[in-house]
């Protein structure tokens, strides 16, 4: 094992890949959900680049990482990324180090010191936005104007994404068996953190599902299946990228300039809270482990601040000054 001689990043030497069941990064990633795995793998690759100069998390000798390395990485992250992003990357780093300790590749004392680095504090403006109900309606109208099977499927998916607040990774794993039409509920089987939950389906979204299922049929398999160029159904799941693409396509048709798939979750949470739903219930619908996470999705803040400011009166009287008395 190489000897560490400096505390600066890029001091670790890349080693030959160990078997995946002995690779701390691989073991850590294997325990995550599909959506989280992709995000955290990208984070670990960035960290590997900082530590070694090569963005390859699976080749990094995680058992050699010590407290000075982590402190230096934290400093780099704090200077480069938003606080939330930096903290997420530090979480990935701690996860890989935890597996290195479990695999007996790092002494416990060194592991405890390495993970004892504070997160990056600070606040940034919230990402994304909440759509208006008019924008949701415009997207659904764009789907209704498409007479093909794609119009039916996309309309149902948009309705469900909004009404149930699903993540992209959750909607692609839905099977026909997960929808109880009688009770109008969906069983989300692969939520974040591998936690299942049941979500009620609002009447409008249930109607969209009914129309889609009349075309789809009752064969077992993905609830929202691929559709070929000739309009034929395929017993294959959509990818998360395909969900992103169809949302962007329908948003463009509806004249909506900017939209991310996660905005559908932000929109549901904001609309539910604005309608008076209690925070705990909304958190359960969204599948959040903490109501604090749900609060971060609330996009009512800017409008609330605007309404508050309108309550005050600034006693300014308009006036004008003739031109010609400015700077020469």
N, C-alpha and C positions, 0 to 999 in steps of 0.2 A: 504494500500500500504506500502511495506517495506521501511524503512529508510536507505539511503545510508550512510555508516560510513567510507568508505575508497576509495581511488582512484585507487587501484590495480584491475587488471582483476580478474574475478571469484568472484566478490562480490555480484552479483545479484542472487536473489532467483528465481528458477523456479516456475511458477504459473500454475494453471489449465488452460488448453487451452480455449481461448475465441472463440466465433463463428467466422468462417472464415471472415465474413464481418466486424468484429471488430478487426481482427488480423492484425496489421500493415505489418508484413512480408508477409502474405497471400495476402493482398490487393496489395502490391507492386509487387509481383510475378505474380499476375493475369493480370497485365497490360503489361507484357513483351511477346515477341514472344516465341514460343516453345523452340527454341535453346537457347536463352538468359535466359529463365526461369530456365532451368536445370543448367546452369553455375552459375547464381546468387543465386539459392537455395543452391548449394554447398558452395558458398562463405559465405552466411548467416549462414549456419551450422557451418562453421569453426569459424566465429565470435562469435557465441553462445558458442562454446566450450571454446574460450578464456575468455569470460565474465563470464561463469557459471561453466565451467568444463564439460558440457554436450552439445554435438553437436546437438542441436534441436532448429532450428530457430523459429519454430511455438510455442514453449513453452517459449521463452524468453520474459520477460516484457519490450518491447522496450520503453514504456513510461517512464521507470525509468532510461534510459541511459542518462548520462550527459556528459559535456565536459571532465572532468577528465578521464572517462571511454574511450572515443573516443581517447584522447591523448595517453593513455596507450596502447590501441589497435594498434594505428598507430605505436608506437614504436616497438611493437612486430612484426607487419607485416614487417616493414622496416628491421628488423634483420633476418627475416625468409624467405621472398619471394623476387623475382625479382621486380624491381620498377613497371613494367607494371601490374604484378599480384597484388601487394599490392594496387595500385591505383584502379584497378577494384574492389577489395574487399571493399575499402573505398567508392566507388561509390554505391555498394550494401548497405552498412551501411547507407549512406546518404538517399538512397531511402526508406529504412524501417523507418528511423526517420521522413522523410517527411510525410509518411502516418500516423505515430503515432501522429504527429502534426495536420494533417487534421482530424483525428478521435478524436481530443481534449483529447489525452492521455498524452500530454506533453505541458507545457506552451510555448508560442512562444519565449520568451526570452531565455529559456533553450534550445529550439530547435536551435535557431540561433547560440548560443554559441557552441553547440555540433557539428554542421556541419562546423564550422569555423576552421577546422583543415586542414593544407596544405597537398597536396599530397606528395607521396614519389618520390623524384627525383633521376635520375641516368639513365645510359644507359647500356644495355646488348647487346650481339651479337644477331642479328635478328634470330628468330626461323624459323625452316623449311628451305626449299630450293626450287629452281626452277629446274624442270626436264629439260633435254635436249629433243630436238625434236626426237632424236633417242630412248630415253626411252619411250616417248609417243607412238612412232611407235611400239616398242617392246611389249607394253601392248596391243595395238590393234591387233597385230599379234597373241598374245596369245589367244585373244578372237576369232579371225578368225580360229584358229586351233581347236577350240571347235565346233563340228558340231551340238551341241544341241541348244535348244532355249536360254539357258543361255549364250551361246557365242554371239548370236545376241543381246540380251538385254544388257549384260555387255559391249559389244563393243560400243553400242549406248550411254550408260550412261557415259562411259569414254570419248567418243568424245564430248558429251554435257558438261560434267563437265569442260573439258579443254577449249573448244571453247567459252563457255558462262561464265566461271568463277563462277560457282554456288557453293553455300554452300550445305552441305549435307542436311540440313533441308529444303532447297529450292527445291532440285531435287525430294525429296520424295513427295512433295505436288503438283507436276505438274500433271495436268489432260490432257487428249487428247485434250480437247477444248482449252487448253492454247497454243497449237502449231498451227500456221498458216503456212501450208506447202507452200501456194502460195507466201506469202511474206517472208517466211523463217525466222520467228520471234517466240520467246517464250515470253509469258507473265508470269512474276514471280509475283505470287499473295501474297505470304507470306514472303516477304523479311525481313531482320532485321529491327526492328522498325516498323513492319507492313506496310512497304512502298512497293507499287507495282512498277514494272518497266517493260519495254519491251527491250528484248535483241535480236539482230540479230544473226542468226545461220550461221556459216561459211559453205561453200559448202561441205567440207568433213563430217562435223557433220550432215548436212542435208541428205547426202547420207546414213549415218549410221542409221538415224531415218527412212528413207524410207524403208530400208531393215527390220528394226525391226517392223514397222507398217504393213508391208505386212503379217508378221506372226501374230502380235497382233490382227489385225482387227480393226474395227471402232466402237466398243462398247464404251459407255461413261464410264469414270472412270479414275483411275490412268494411267498416260502415261507409267510409268515403273511399271508393276505389279509383284506380286509374281509369282514364277513358282514352281510347286510341283515337288516331286521326280520323278514322271513319265513324267515330261515335260509338264504337263497341266497348263494352265494359271488360276490364281485365281484373282478375282476382289478385291484384297486387296493391300494396300500400303506397300512398303518396309519400314523398320525402318531405322533410321540413322545409327544404329549399323550394319545393313545388308549392307549398302553402304560402310561402313568402311571395313567390312569383304571381300566384293567382290574386292575392290581395293587392299587390301593386298594380296589376292589370286592371282590376275592377275599380280601384281608387282612381286611376288615370281616366278610365271611361266616365267616372262620376265627377271628374273635374276637381278632385282632391289633390292638392299639390304635394303633400308630404304625409306619409303614413308608414309606421312600422307595425309588424304583426303584434308586438307586445302592447301597442296602443289600444288594442281591443280589450285587453285585461284592464288597463288603466281606465278605459271608458266605462266598463261595467262597474268597477269599484267606485268611481267618482259619481256615476248616476245613482247607484244604490244609496250611497251616503247622502247625496243631495236630496234623495226622496225620503230620507228619515230612517233607513235601515240601521240597526245597531252595528257597531264596529265588529263585535265578536262574530255575529252571524255572517257578515260580509267576509270576514277572515276565513271562516269555514268554507264558504262557497268557493273562494279563491284558492283554497288549499294551502294557506300560509301557516307556518308553525307558530308565528307570533303576530299579534295585532300591530306591533310596531312596524313590521314589514308592510302590512296592509295600509297603514297610515302614509307610508312613503309613496303609495300608488295614487293617493288622493290628489286630484288636480283642480280642486275647488279653490285653492289658496289664492291665486292671482285675482280671480273674480271677487273673492271675499275682500281682498285688500282694496280693490278698486271701489267696491261699494262702501267700505269704511272711509276711504278718503273723500268720497262724495258727501259725507256727513258734515265736513267742516267747510267753513266759508273763509276765503282769502280776500280781505277787503282791498283789493287792488283796483284802481281806476285807470282805464285805458287812456293813453295819451300818445301824441305823435310829436316829432321834432323835425323841423324842415331840414332838408338835405343841404349839405354845403358846410356843415360845422363839424365834420368828422376829421379823421387823420388826413394829413397831406401826403 
